[in-house]
Amino acid sequence: MIFIAKNNAKNEIAVCDFAAERILYFINPLGSSEYNNLGLVDLNGRKVNLMTLRTRVLLVDDLEKIYSDPVTLLPLKIERTVLKFWGDEYKTEEYDQKKFTLVTREFKSKKLTRERVIKANGPIQNVISFLFYLRNYPELRVGWNYTVRVPDEFKPELVSITLKLVSIDPITIPSGKFQAYHFRSKPEKFEFWINKDDPRVPLKIKIKSFIDFNVLMKSCIPVHNVPNAEGNNENQKQK
C-alpha cells in the first residue's frame, strides 16, 4: 500500500510504503480476521497494490483479495473465495475507474453462473481499502465527512454511504488503550474507530447486518517506510 506524502525538506511529494503490514482481529461472536498488505504486484502488466482479508466466522472461511491503485487505493479487481460446508463460492469484481463501470462475476465449480455490469457516474470505492486510505489525511477534525460509492452487499447496484467523524474517543480493545477517530456511516450500516496516532489502522468496527458483529484488533505488525530528507525510504517496524 503506497501513499503520497510531502517531503518538507525539498517541498516535494514522496511515497510512503506500508507493504508487509499485518493486523489480526477478533470477531465477536465466534470468529477471527487477518489483514495483510502484500505491497506491489503485477496485474495485467500494471503495478498495483494487493491487500488480503481472510475472515473465519463459524463454518465460513472468506478470503478477499483486493487489487487497487497504489496511490488512490481505488479498487481495480477483487477476488473473493468463500468456503462453506454447504457449498463454495468464487466471485470477482473488475473495476474500470475511467469509465466508472463494475463487472461482477459468480462461479460455481469453475463455471460462470452469473455476470452483471454496473455503471456509475464517478469513481467506485471499496470500504476496506478506503479505511486505510484515510491515512492520506494528516489531520481530521470532528465533523469531517466523505461519501463513498460502493457495491451493495446483496443487490446488483451501487449505494452511497457517507462516513462522518463524530468524535475522538479513548478506546480499550484486546491490544491495548488508544485515542481513536470515531466514525459513523449514514445509512447506519457500520461504525468504526481508527487509531489517531501512527500507525493509523482500524481498531474496532461494528457491522450492522442480520447478525451484528464487533471486530476488535488483537495485534498489529506495521511496516511504514517513510521518505527521509534525502528522498530515501527509512523502515519503521513495531511488534
N, C-alpha and C positions, 0 to 999 in steps of 0.2 A: 504494500500500500504506500503510495507516494503522495506527498502533499507539497504545495508551493509555500515557501516561507521567505521572509525578507532578510537579506544579508545586510545588517545595519552598517558594517564596516565599509562595504562597497556600494551600499544603497541599490543592491541588485536583488533579483529574485533567485532563490536557490531551492534545492529539493531536500525534503526530509523523507526518510525511508523507514517504514515500520515492518519490513519483512522479518519473518520468524517470530512475530508476536503470537503468544498462545494464552488463551484465557479459558478457565474451567468454571462451569456454572452448576449449581444445584437447582433442580426444578421441583417445586412443591405443587402438587403431590407426585411423588414417586418417579423421579426422572433426573437426567443429567444432560449437559450440553457442553461441547468443546468447540471453541473457535480457534482457527489457525489462519494466519496471514502467510501465504506462501510466496509473496513477492511477485516479481515479473515473470511471466511465462509467455509462450508464443500461442497466438490464436489466429489462425488463417493468415500467417505472415505478419501479424501485428503484435507488438509488445503490450501486454495488458496485465493488470493486477489480478491475482487469484486469491480469494479467501474461501475457506470452507467452514461450514457449521454442521456438526453432527449431533443430533438430538435423539436421545433414547427416553421414551416415556411408556411405561407399562410394556406392552408387547409390540411396540412400534419403534423401528430404527430408521431415522430420517437423515440422509446425507444430502446437503445442499452445496453445490459448487457455484460460486459467483465470480464471473469474469467481468471486470469493469475497467473503465478508463483510468489510467494511473493517477491523473490529476483531479478530475471531477468526480470520480467514483460512480459515474452513471453506468448502470449495468449494460453489458453488451451481449452476454449469454449466461443463462443459468441452467444447470443440470441438476435434477433432483431425483434421487433414488429412495423410495420408501419401501422398506421390508416389513411385512406384516404376516402373521401366521395364516391369515385367510386369503393372502394374495399379495404379490409385489406390484409396485408401480414405478414407472420411469417417465419423467416429464422433462421437456426442455422449453426454454423461453429464449427467443432470439430478438434482440432489440436493434432497431435502426434509429439512432438518436439524431440523424439528419432529416429523415423522412417522418420521424415520430410514429413509428409503427412497431408493433409487437406481434410475433408469430409464436403461438403456443402449440406444442405437440404432445400427445399422450401415447404411450406404448404399453402393450401387454405381450409378453413372450416375444419381445423384439419386433413386434408388428405394430405399425402405426394404426391407432384406432380412432384418433381424432386430431384435427388440425383447425386452428382458428386464427384469424387475423384481426387485430385490434388497432384502431387508428386513434391518434391523439392530436391535440393542437399545440403540443410543446413537449419538452423532454419528459421521459418516463423514469421514475426512480425505483429504487429497491429500499425497503425500510431498514434492513440490516446494514447495508453499505452506507446509508445516509447517517445512521447513528455515529459511524466513525468519521464521516465527512465533517461532522460538527467540529472536529479538530481544526478545521480551516478558520474558525472564528476565535481569535486570541482572547477576546473579551465578550462575554454575553451578559446582558442586563435583563433583569426581571421585566417581563412584558414583550421581550423579543419573540417573534413568531415566524414561521415559514410553512408554506403549503406545498406538499408533495403530491405527485400524481403516481399512484401505484396500482398494480393489478388487484382486482377483487379476489378474495380467497376462494369464493365458491361460484362466482359468475364470470362469464367471458366478457368482462368490461373493466374499465378503469374507474377508480374512485379517488377523490381529492380528500386529503387529510391535512388539517392544519395542526402543527405542533407548536405549543406555546410554553415558554419558560415562565412558570408560575411562582417559583421561589428558589432560594438557595438554602438547603437544609443540611443539618448534621444527620448522618445515617449510619446505622450499625448493621453489618452483614457478617456472614461467617469469616470473611477475610480481614475484618477489622472495622475501624471507625473512619469516616471520611466526611468532608464537606462536598456536597453534591448539587449540581444543577438539576432541578426537578421540573420535568416537562409533562404536560397532559395533551392528549390528542382530542380533536373535535372533527367528526363524531367520536364519542368516548369508546375507542377500541382498545387503547392501552395507555399507560403512563410509564415513565422511566426516569431513572436517576443516573447522571453521568458525573464521574469524578471531576471536581472543579480544578484539581491540580494535575500535573503530569504523572503518569500517562492518562490522558483523558479518555477513559474507557467506560462502557456501560456497567454500572454496579448492580442495578436492580431494575427489573422490568415486570410490570403487571400486565398480563394479557387477559382481556375480557372476551370470552367465547362461550360456547355451550358448557365448557368447564373452565373456570378461572384458574390461571397459572401465575405463580410467582417465580421469577428467575433471579437467583442470587449468586453473585460472584464468589467463588471459593478461592481462586488463586489466579495470579496473572504473571506471566513472564514477558515483560515488554522489551522490545529491542527498538531503540529510537536513534537512528543515525542522523545527527544534527549537523548541518553545514557549519564549519568554523569560519573565522575571519578570512582564511585563505581560499575558502570555497571547497575544502575537502571535508569528507564526512567523518565525524567522530562518533564512535559507537558507545551508547549508554545502555546498560543492561542491568535489570534488577531481578531478584528472585523473591 
